[in-house]
């Protein structure tokens, strides 16, 4: 993608996809490849940071990019927040999970 020709929606979407992909890996959701288990890549401290950054981007960007573009980003964010909760040995209290400062409690 040539940055000079990309729209704001495309750039925000690409940034969100990178954050989502990295967060999924850090939640242990990467596929097993070349003798490395996805579970072995889990790092919930890193996942928390990525999900929180994603929540800020999606929350701030949604009014600018419109619901049509924001809805799938919100859905992906919610899925990651739930995956984080499931991967946690001691889940956060409602409203205290990654990004929930921006999204509210995720159930």
N, C-alpha and C positions, 0 to 999 in steps of 0.2 A: 504494500500500500504506500503510495506516494503521499506523504504527510501534507504537502501543499495542496493536493487535490481532494483529500479526505474531508468528509463532513464531520461536524462535532459529534453527531450520533455514531458515526463509524469509529471515531477515536475513543469515545467513552465506552462503546461496546467492546472494542478490542482490549482496552485496559481492564474492563470488568471480566472478560474471558480469561485473561492472564491471571488475575487474582483468583478467580474460581478454580482454574486448573491447579494452581499452586496450592490452594487451600485443600482441594480434594486429595492431592498427594500427601499433604501433611496430616490429613485426617486418616491416612492409611488406606485410601480408596484406590490407589494406583494399581493397575493390573500387574500380576506377577510376570516378570520378564528376565531372561538371561540369568536365571538362578537367584534373582532378587525378588523377595516377596514384597508386595505392596504394603503389607502390614509392617514390615521392617522399616519403612520410610516414614512411619507415623511420628509426628512431633507436634503435640497439641499446643505447646507454647507458641510455636511458629504459626500454627493454624489459627489460633486465636487472633493474632495480629493481622493476618491476611483477611480473615472474615470480617474483622472490625473495620479495616480499611475499605473492603468491598461494600459494607453496609453504609459507610459514609459517602462513598462515591455514588451508589445507587440512590440513596435518600436525597442527596443534594442534586444529582443529575436528573432524577425522574421528572420534575416539573419542566425542565429544559428540553428533554428529549421526547416527552409525551408518553402517554400510557401504553401505546402500541409497542414501543421499543423498551419501555421500562418494565412491563409485566414479566417478560421472560427472565430478565435480570433479577427481579424480586423473587421469582419462583426458584431460580438457581441459588440465590442467597439463602432463602428459607431452607432448601434441601441441605445446604452445607451446615447451617446452624443446627438442624436436626441430626445430621451425621456426626457433628462435633459432640453433641449431647450424648448420643449413643456410644461414641468411642471413649467418652470420659469415664474413668473409674468412679469418680465422685462428681456427678453432674452439678452444674451451677444451679442456684436458685432461679426460679422464673424471673426474667428481667435482668439477670446478671451474666448471661451467656455472651459469647462474642457478638458484637454488633447490636445487641438488644437495647443498648442506650439509644440507638438510632431507629430501630424497627419496632421496639416494644417486645414484650415476652413472646416467644415462639413456642407453639404447642404442636 
